[in-house]
Amino acid sequence: MTESGLKVAEPAGDTERDEDAERSKPDAVNASKDDQDDEAPTKRKASSRRVSLSVRTLVTATAFFALVAAVAVMTWLYFGEHGKVEAQQQAAANEQRAEQISLDYAVNAATMNFQDLNTWKGKLVNGTTPGLHDQLTKAATSMEQLLVPLEWNSTSQPLVAKVRSDTNGIYVVDTFVSVLTKTTQSPDNLQSTATYSITIDSKNNWQISDVGGIGAVVGAK
């Protein structure tokens, strides 16, 4: 056909391809929508997992720090109570030591033999401070003038000692000993109880810094 007479017909194959392309466009759009629809739940699930993981992490961290705090408090309480118990035990041990020192001293102070007063004098000043040492030496010399004429002979046994006060490591101990005494005036054993007030300075090597009652042991007879 001439160009002026008829329009040249397009090949059938090209037309069919165009129609297929047109039909495939809605399918592609629908497929894209389907893909987006499929991706939406996936994204929601991923977001949900992240939120869930964050909450779980927060809960775990909170529980961990709570446990650490609880352990810290328990440790503090334990060592606090442990320290109190140790302090109480140490205080009891110190009092017991002071009482034992007082009993030992009182027994020696109340045990006298007019034939061997030097031994008694040595025990009388044993474990005392220098100041008290001089005082007791003078007191023993004065008492010797009474003990020899009476032919004094006494023995003693410990009874009890009790801390009366504790002031910054200085203990005042009331001490009691049983005494059996023989003299020219009472040849039979005379039983009595001697009482001493003994002050001990634990900060000064547990030395005895004051003694009361020694004169009463002899004066009461």
C-alpha positions as CSV (number, residue, x, y, z in Angstrom):
1,M,0.0,0.0,0.0
2,T,1.1,3.6,-0.7
3,E,1.9,5.9,2.1
4,S,-1.0,8.1,1.1
5,G,-3.6,5.5,0.9
6,L,-3.4,3.3,4.0
7,K,-1.9,3.3,7.4
8,V,0.8,0.7,7.7
9,A,-0.4,-2.0,10.2
10,E,1.8,-2.6,13.2
11,P,3.2,-6.0,13.6
12,A,1.0,-8.3,15.7
13,G,3.8,-9.3,18.0
14,D,4.5,-5.8,19.1
15,T,0.9,-5.2,20.0
16,E,0.6,-8.3,22.1
17,R,3.7,-7.3,24.0
18,D,2.3,-3.9,24.8
19,E,-0.9,-5.5,26.0
20,D,1.0,-7.9,28.2
21,A,3.0,-5.0,29.6
22,E,-0.1,-3.1,30.4
23,R,-1.7,-6.1,32.1
24,S,1.5,-6.7,34.1
25,K,1.5,-3.2,35.5
26,P,-1.4,-3.8,37.9
27,D,0.2,-7.1,38.9
28,A,3.5,-5.4,39.7
29,V,1.7,-2.7,41.7
30,N,-0.3,-5.3,43.6
31,A,2.9,-7.3,44.2
32,S,4.6,-4.2,45.5
33,K,1.7,-3.6,47.8
34,D,1.7,-7.2,48.9
35,D,5.4,-6.9,49.6
36,Q,4.8,-3.7,51.7
37,D,2.0,-5.4,53.5
38,D,4.3,-8.4,54.3
39,E,7.0,-6.1,55.5
40,A,4.7,-4.1,57.8
41,P,4.1,-7.1,60.2
42,T,7.8,-8.0,60.1
43,K,8.7,-4.4,61.1
44,R,6.1,-4.4,63.8
45,K,7.5,-7.8,65.1
46,A,11.0,-6.5,65.1
47,S,10.0,-3.3,66.9
48,S,8.1,-5.4,69.4
49,R,11.1,-7.6,70.0
50,R,13.3,-4.5,70.6
51,V,10.8,-3.1,73.1
52,S,10.5,-6.4,74.8
53,L,14.3,-6.8,74.9
54,S,14.7,-3.2,76.3
55,V,12.1,-3.9,79.1
56,R,13.7,-7.3,79.9
57,T,17.2,-5.6,80.0
58,L,15.8,-2.8,82.3
59,V,14.2,-5.4,84.6
60,T,17.4,-7.5,84.7
61,A,19.5,-4.4,85.4
62,T,17.1,-3.2,88.2
63,A,17.1,-6.6,89.8
64,F,20.9,-6.8,89.6
65,F,21.4,-3.4,91.3
66,A,18.8,-4.3,93.9
67,L,20.7,-7.5,94.7
68,V,24.0,-5.5,94.9
69,A,22.4,-3.0,97.3
70,A,21.0,-5.8,99.4
71,V,24.3,-7.5,99.6
72,A,26.0,-4.2,100.5
73,V,23.5,-3.6,103.3
74,M,23.8,-7.1,104.7
75,T,27.6,-6.8,104.6
76,W,27.5,-3.5,106.4
77,L,25.2,-4.9,109.0
78,Y,27.3,-8.0,109.4
79,F,30.5,-6.2,110.0
80,G,28.8,-3.6,112.2
81,E,27.4,-6.4,114.4
82,H,30.6,-8.3,114.2
83,G,32.5,-5.2,115.4
84,K,30.0,-4.7,118.3
85,V,30.4,-8.4,119.4
86,E,34.2,-8.1,119.3
87,A,34.1,-4.9,121.3
88,Q,31.9,-6.5,123.9
89,Q,34.1,-9.6,124.1
90,Q,37.2,-7.4,124.5
91,A,35.5,-5.3,127.2
92,A,34.5,-8.5,129.1
93,A,38.1,-9.9,128.7
94,N,39.6,-6.7,130.1
95,E,37.3,-6.7,133.1
96,Q,38.1,-10.3,133.8
97,R,41.8,-9.5,133.6
98,A,41.4,-6.6,136.0
99,E,39.5,-8.7,138.5
100,Q,42.1,-11.5,138.3
101,I,44.9,-9.0,138.9
102,S,43.0,-7.6,141.9
103,L,42.4,-11.0,143.4
104,D,46.0,-12.1,143.1
105,Y,47.2,-8.8,144.6
106,A,44.7,-9.0,147.5
107,V,45.7,-12.5,148.4
108,N,49.4,-11.6,148.5
109,A,48.7,-8.4,150.5
110,A,46.7,-10.3,153.1
111,T,49.2,-13.1,153.5
112,M,51.8,-12.1,156.2
113,N,54.3,-13.9,158.4
114,F,56.0,-11.8,161.0
115,Q,59.2,-13.9,160.6
116,D,59.4,-13.1,156.9
117,L,58.0,-9.7,156.3
118,N,60.4,-8.9,153.5
119,T,58.6,-11.4,151.3
120,W,55.3,-9.7,152.1
121,K,56.7,-6.2,151.4
122,G,58.0,-7.3,148.0
123,K,54.5,-8.7,147.1
124,L,52.8,-5.6,148.5
125,V,54.5,-3.4,145.9
126,N,54.7,-5.8,143.0
127,G,52.9,-4.6,139.9
128,T,52.3,-1.1,141.3
129,T,53.1,2.3,139.8
130,P,56.2,4.1,141.1
131,G,54.2,6.6,143.1
132,L,52.1,3.9,144.8
133,H,55.3,1.8,145.3
134,D,56.8,4.5,147.6
135,Q,53.5,4.9,149.5
136,L,53.1,1.2,150.2
137,T,56.8,0.8,151.2
138,K,56.3,3.5,153.9
139,A,53.0,2.0,155.0
140,A,54.6,-1.5,155.3
141,T,57.4,-0.1,157.4
142,S,54.9,1.4,159.8
143,M,52.8,-1.8,159.9
144,E,55.9,-3.8,160.7
145,Q,56.1,-2.2,164.1
146,L,52.7,-3.7,164.9
147,L,53.0,-7.1,163.1
148,V,56.2,-8.2,164.8
149,P,55.1,-7.7,168.5
150,L,51.8,-9.5,167.7
151,E,53.7,-12.3,165.9
152,W,51.3,-11.9,163.1
153,N,50.7,-14.9,160.8
154,S,47.9,-14.9,158.3
155,T,46.9,-16.8,155.2
156,S,44.3,-15.9,152.6
157,Q,42.1,-17.3,149.9
158,P,40.4,-15.5,147.0
159,L,36.7,-15.0,147.3
160,V,35.4,-12.6,144.6
161,A,36.4,-9.5,142.6
162,K,34.0,-7.2,140.7
163,V,34.8,-4.2,138.6
164,R,33.0,-1.2,140.1
165,S,33.8,1.2,137.3
166,D,35.7,1.5,134.1
167,T,36.8,5.0,133.1
168,N,38.8,5.1,129.9
169,G,40.6,1.9,130.7
170,I,41.1,2.7,134.4
171,Y,39.4,0.0,136.5
172,V,38.3,0.2,140.1
173,V,37.8,-3.3,141.4
174,D,36.2,-4.3,144.7
175,T,38.0,-7.3,145.9
176,F,37.3,-9.8,148.7
177,V,39.5,-12.4,150.2
178,S,39.1,-14.8,153.1
179,V,41.8,-14.5,155.8
180,L,42.8,-16.8,158.6
181,T,44.9,-15.0,161.3
182,K,47.0,-16.1,164.3
183,T,48.5,-13.7,166.8
184,T,49.6,-13.7,170.3
185,Q,46.2,-12.3,171.2
186,S,44.3,-15.0,169.4
187,P,46.3,-18.2,169.0
188,D,43.4,-19.9,167.3
189,N,42.7,-19.2,163.7
190,L,40.5,-16.1,163.4
191,Q,38.6,-16.1,160.2
192,S,37.7,-12.8,158.6
193,T,37.0,-11.2,155.2
194,A,39.4,-8.5,153.9
195,T,38.0,-6.0,151.4
196,Y,40.2,-4.1,149.0
197,S,39.5,-1.3,146.6
198,I,42.1,-1.7,143.8
199,T,42.6,0.7,140.9
200,I,44.3,-0.6,137.8
201,D,45.4,1.4,134.8
202,S,45.2,-0.8,131.7
203,K,46.9,1.8,129.6
204,N,49.9,1.8,131.9
205,N,50.8,-1.9,131.5
206,W,48.0,-2.9,133.8
207,Q,49.8,-1.5,136.8
208,I,48.0,-0.9,140.1
209,S,47.8,2.8,140.8
210,D,45.8,2.8,144.1
211,V,44.9,0.4,146.9
212,G,42.5,0.9,149.7
213,G,41.8,-1.4,152.6
214,I,45.3,-2.7,153.5
215,G,45.2,-0.8,156.8
216,A,41.8,-2.2,157.6
217,V,43.1,-5.8,157.5
218,V,45.3,-5.1,160.5
219,G,43.3,-2.4,162.2
220,A,40.2,-4.7,162.5
221,K,42.0,-7.2,164.6
